[in-house]
Every structure is written in C-alpha cells, then in structure tokens.
Amino acid sequence: MQKPVLVVLAAGLGSRYQGLKQIDPMGKHGEKILDYSVYDAKRAGFETVIFVIKPEMEQEFEEAVGKRLRRHLEVRYAFQTLDRLPEGFSVPQGRAKPWGTAHAVLCAAELIDAPFAVINADDYYGPKGYQLLFELLSREEPHCAMVAYPLSSTVTENGHVSRGICQVSGQGELEQVTERTWIETGRDGIGFSEDSGKTFTELSPEVPVSMNFWGFPQSFLRQVREGFPEFLRRAMQSDPLKAEYFLPSVVSRMIEQEGARVQVLQSCDRWYGVTYPQDKETVMQAFERMSREGLYPQPLWQ
C-alpha cells in the first residue's frame, strides 16, 4: 500500500486578504503558514505533498516554497484552471472565481496515487490532526475522515468567514455538513447570515466546524468526478459566476445517498488563519509563541 500523500489547496484568490496570502511570510525567518503545515505533516509521516495552484503562480510559488521543501520531501504541482471541465461544459462569460475545493482536488487527481489528506494553504491546523489522519489513512482499508474544530476558535473579529457547520452522531461520525458562507461575531455572539449580513441566526460557539482538513481513500476521487457534471448543470442555471463545488457537498451527498461513514477526529490544537489583512499580526504572534515554547525550531527548515 502506498504511503498517504498531502494535498494542499493554494489556488484561491484571497480577495478579502488583498494579496497572495498563500506565500505571505508569517514566521520570524520568512516562513509561510503552509511551511508549518507541511512541517507538521512531515513529522507525522507524510513524504509527498501536492500543491494545487494556478499556472501563473508556478514560478513565484517554486521560488518561495517548492525549492526549499524539495530538500525534505517530494513536491508535486497540480494546476487548477477554470477550463478544466467535463465534456459538454464551457466557462461562463465573466467567470473569474475558481470552481471550489472539490474541483481543486479533481485537478490533482492524476497525481494522487494513494490515500490522501487535504488542507488549505492559508490555514494552520496544529500537529495533532496530521498524526490522526496519517494513522487512519495508513490502515489497510482507510475510510473518509475529517478533523473538526469548535467554531469559536475559527472566527475573526475582522469580518465574516465561511465555515462548514457539522452535525455529528453519538458514535463520532459525520451526519451532515452545511456550508455557511457568512459567519460573523457580534455583541450577541456568533451567527450566520443568508442575506449578506442583514440578519443573523445564532450558532453555538462549540459547534464543530469543517476547516477543510480531510482524509480520503483514493476511491473518493471517483465520487468527486461523478458529482461534478450535476453540480455544473445546477450552477449554470442558478449562479454561473460564483457557484463553487465544495468538498463538504460531495461528502454530504455520499452520506445521504450511500450511507458513507465519515469519522470526525477532534483536534486539541488551536486553528489559526488569515482571512483579512488584520489577522496577520495575531498569526505571527502565535507562531512566535509556539517557537519559544519549543513546538517549532527557528528557522523552521534547518
């Protein structure tokens, strides 16, 4: 059996951050968030990383990230482009937004030759999740899994965020993921909005959320591929310029239609991310503190 591989989604536009946050330095020695993620994955046992990027990012990404990481593990690139569509579909006029996380994984499918973990390039997850996923994905017959975090540790004071709200069974299995694209903190707590922030519905701060930290058997790629045409048919009618094919949507469909088992793994680590420019200082201070406490060496890749 092939060793599990890590797939890092790094092709997002990051419009609210106003910059290419995937390669924005956050550590004392110029480390990016994804440096800490790959470091944690490597010490958990991962030896291959696949970065999903836009083609025009390749040279800059290789200089900032790939060239250094190649000394420590195998690095592969997959390219997410708008025209990577099934036969019979074309890119809607005016579409600039990528097709989403499930499409990104589909763009990397030809390079994924083993069970795989998926993360966002701009999210810091902590080391525990990688350890849990690597152990699960190394089993003879791995199944789907998700590392969950409490909502309260994944929001920002600087604006709204998108999160997958999870319903978990008493046996610790995922029952449903509902993608909420506008979650915000306010004087009355945390809530989600379906009308661009005009009204809010309250959410428990302890509700588990998906931060796009997944583990899948290689066979999951078939599910993603088979569901894409139906997503596109709906998207072309309802929201051709902005609709996205999300991994939680694929997983939810598998649970509802096929009774798939998806284990929810609870991480004790704190999540950090940069949705807005104002979030950067908090993340930098966190990495500085964790380095002082001995969790990471300085510089990271010695």
C-alpha positions in Angstrom: 0.0 0.0 0.0 1.2 3.5 -0.9 2.0 5.9 1.8 -0.6 8.7 2.3 0.1 11.9 0.5 -0.8 15.5 1.4 -2.8 17.7 -1.0 -2.5 21.5 -0.3 -5.1 23.8 -1.9 -3.4 27.0 -2.8 -5.2 28.3 -5.9 -7.7 30.5 -4.1 -8.0 34.2 -5.0 -7.9 35.5 -1.4 -9.8 38.6 -2.4 -10.6 39.7 1.2 -7.0 39.4 2.2 -5.9 41.7 -0.6 -2.8 39.7 -1.5 -1.4 36.3 -2.2 -1.7 35.0 1.4 -0.5 31.5 0.4 3.1 32.8 0.3 2.9 35.7 2.6 5.7 35.4 5.3 4.3 34.8 8.8 7.3 33.4 10.7 10.3 35.1 12.1 12.5 33.7 9.3 10.0 34.2 6.5 8.1 31.0 7.0 4.6 30.8 5.4 1.6 29.2 7.1 1.9 26.3 4.7 5.5 25.8 5.9 4.3 25.0 9.4 1.5 22.8 7.9 4.0 20.8 5.7 6.4 20.6 8.7 3.7 19.1 10.9 2.6 16.7 8.1 6.2 15.5 7.5 6.8 14.7 11.2 3.5 12.8 11.2 4.8 10.6 8.4 3.8 12.2 5.1 6.6 12.2 2.5 4.8 13.6 -0.6 3.0 17.0 -0.9 0.9 18.0 -3.9 0.3 21.8 -4.2 -2.8 22.8 -6.2 -2.0 26.2 -7.7 -2.9 28.4 -10.6 -0.5 28.0 -13.6 0.6 31.7 -13.4 1.7 31.2 -9.8 4.2 28.4 -10.5 7.4 30.3 -10.8 6.8 32.5 -7.8 5.5 29.6 -5.7 8.5 27.4 -6.6 10.9 30.2 -5.5 9.0 31.0 -2.3 8.1 27.4 -1.3 8.8 24.5 -3.5 12.6 24.9 -3.9 13.1 24.8 -0.2 10.7 22.0 0.6 12.2 19.7 -2.1 15.2 19.1 0.2 12.8 17.5 2.8 10.1 15.7 0.8 8.7 15.1 -2.7 6.9 18.1 -4.1 4.4 17.9 -7.0 2.3 20.6 -8.7 -1.3 20.4 -10.0 -2.9 23.3 -11.7 -6.5 24.5 -11.2 -7.9 26.3 -14.2 -11.4 27.4 -15.0 -11.5 25.4 -18.2 -10.8 22.0 -16.5 -14.4 21.0 -17.1 -16.2 17.8 -18.3 -17.0 17.4 -22.0 -20.1 19.5 -22.9 -19.4 22.3 -20.5 -17.7 25.7 -21.0 -16.6 28.5 -18.8 -19.4 31.1 -18.4 -18.6 34.5 -19.8 -17.2 36.8 -17.0 -16.4 33.9 -14.6 -13.1 34.6 -12.7 -13.7 32.7 -9.4 -12.2 29.2 -9.1 -14.7 26.3 -9.1 -14.1 25.4 -5.5 -12.3 22.9 -3.3 -13.7 19.7 -4.8 -12.8 20.9 -8.3 -9.2 21.7 -7.0 -8.9 18.1 -5.8 -10.2 16.9 -9.1 -7.5 18.9 -10.9 -4.9 17.0 -8.8 -6.5 13.6 -9.3 -3.9 12.3 -11.8 -1.1 12.9 -9.3 -2.9 11.4 -6.3 -1.7 7.8 -6.2 -2.5 6.9 -2.6 -4.9 7.7 0.3 -4.7 11.5 0.8 -5.2 14.3 3.3 -6.5 17.7 2.1 -5.8 21.1 3.7 -6.0 24.8 2.8 -2.7 26.5 2.2 -3.7 29.5 4.4 -4.9 27.6 7.4 -2.8 26.5 10.4 -4.2 23.3 11.9 -1.6 22.2 14.5 0.3 18.9 14.6 -2.3 16.6 16.1 -4.6 16.4 13.1 -1.9 15.2 10.8 -0.9 12.5 13.3 -4.6 11.3 13.5 -5.1 11.4 9.7 -1.8 9.7 8.8 -2.6 6.8 11.2 -6.1 6.4 9.8 -5.1 6.7 6.1 -2.3 4.1 6.7 -4.8 1.4 7.5 -5.5 -1.5 5.1 -8.9 -0.1 4.2 -9.0 3.6 5.1 -12.3 5.4 5.2 -13.2 9.1 5.0 -12.4 11.4 7.9 -12.5 15.0 8.9 -10.6 16.9 11.6 -13.0 19.2 13.3 -12.6 22.4 15.4 -15.0 24.3 17.6 -16.5 27.3 15.8 -15.3 29.8 18.5 -11.7 29.1 17.7 -12.1 29.6 13.9 -13.7 33.1 13.6 -12.1 36.5 13.4 -13.1 39.9 14.8 -12.2 41.5 11.5 -15.2 40.4 9.3 -17.2 37.4 8.1 -15.9 34.0 7.3 -17.1 30.8 5.5 -17.3 27.6 7.6 -18.8 24.1 7.2 -21.2 23.6 10.1 -21.1 19.9 11.1 -23.7 17.6 12.6 -22.0 14.7 14.4 -23.6 11.4 15.6 -23.1 9.9 19.1 -20.7 7.5 17.5 -18.5 10.3 16.3 -19.4 10.1 12.7 -20.3 13.0 10.4 -24.0 13.2 9.6 -24.1 16.4 7.6 -22.0 19.5 6.7 -23.8 22.7 5.9 -21.6 25.3 4.2 -22.3 28.8 5.7 -20.6 31.4 3.6 -21.2 34.4 6.0 -20.4 33.7 9.7 -19.7 36.7 11.9 -19.1 37.6 15.6 -21.1 40.3 17.2 -22.2 41.7 20.5 -24.7 38.9 20.8 -22.3 36.1 19.9 -21.6 34.2 16.7 -24.2 33.8 13.9 -24.7 33.1 10.3 -26.4 35.2 7.7 -28.1 34.3 4.4 -28.7 37.9 3.3 -25.2 39.3 3.3 -25.2 40.4 6.9 -28.6 42.0 7.2 -30.0 39.3 9.6 -28.3 36.6 11.6 -29.2 33.2 13.1 -27.3 32.3 16.3 -24.8 29.5 16.4 -23.3 27.7 19.4 -19.6 28.6 19.8 -18.9 24.9 20.4 -20.5 23.5 17.3 -17.9 21.5 15.3 -16.9 23.0 12.0 -15.0 21.8 9.0 -11.9 23.7 8.2 -11.3 21.7 5.0 -9.0 19.3 6.8 -10.0 15.9 5.3 -8.7 12.4 4.9 -9.9 10.3 1.9 -9.2 6.9 0.3 -8.1 7.2 -3.3 -11.5 5.9 -4.4 -13.0 9.2 -3.2 -11.8 10.8 -6.4 -14.4 8.8 -8.3 -17.2 10.4 -6.2 -15.8 13.9 -6.9 -15.6 13.2 -10.6 -19.1 11.7 -10.9 -20.8 14.6 -9.0 -19.2 17.4 -10.9 -21.5 17.4 -14.0 -24.6 17.6 -11.9 -23.1 20.5 -9.9 -22.3 22.3 -13.1 -25.8 21.9 -14.5 -27.3 23.5 -11.4 -24.6 26.2 -11.2 -25.1 27.3 -14.8 -28.7 28.0 -14.0 -28.5 29.4 -10.5 -25.1 31.2 -10.1 -22.8 30.7 -13.1 -20.2 33.3 -11.9 -19.8 32.4 -8.3 -21.1 28.9 -7.5 -18.5 26.6 -6.1 -18.1 22.8 -5.9 -17.2 22.2 -2.3 -15.7 19.1 -0.7 -18.3 19.1 2.1 -21.1 18.9 -0.6 -19.5 15.8 -2.0 -19.2 14.2 1.4 -22.7 15.1 2.4 -24.0 13.5 -0.8 -22.1 10.3 0.0 -23.6 10.2 3.5 -27.1 10.9 2.4 -27.3 8.7 -0.7 -24.8 5.9 0.0 -24.6 5.8 3.8 -20.9 6.5 3.8 -19.0 6.5 7.1 -17.0 9.7 7.8 -15.2 9.7 11.1 -14.9 13.0 12.9 -11.5 13.5 14.6 -11.2 16.1 17.3 -8.0 18.0 17.4 -6.9 19.7 20.7 -4.8 22.2 18.8 -5.7 25.8 18.1 -6.6 26.7 14.5 -5.2 30.0 13.0 -5.8 31.6 9.7 -5.7 34.9 7.7 -8.9 35.9 6.1 -8.3 39.6 6.4 -5.0 41.6 6.5 -5.7 42.5 10.1 -5.5 38.8 11.1 -1.8 38.6 10.2 -0.5 40.0 13.4 -2.4 37.5 15.5 -1.0 34.6 13.5 2.6 35.9 13.6 2.4 36.3 17.4 1.1 32.7 17.7 4.0 31.3 15.6 6.5 33.3 17.7 5.0 32.0 20.9 4.9 28.3 19.7 8.5 28.6 18.6 9.5 30.0 22.1 7.7 27.0 23.7 9.7 24.6 21.6 6.9 23.3 19.3 8.9 24.6 16.2 12.6 25.2 15.6 13.8 28.6 14.4 14.4 28.7 11.5 11.8 26.1 10.7 13.6 24.2 7.9 17.1 23.8 9.3 
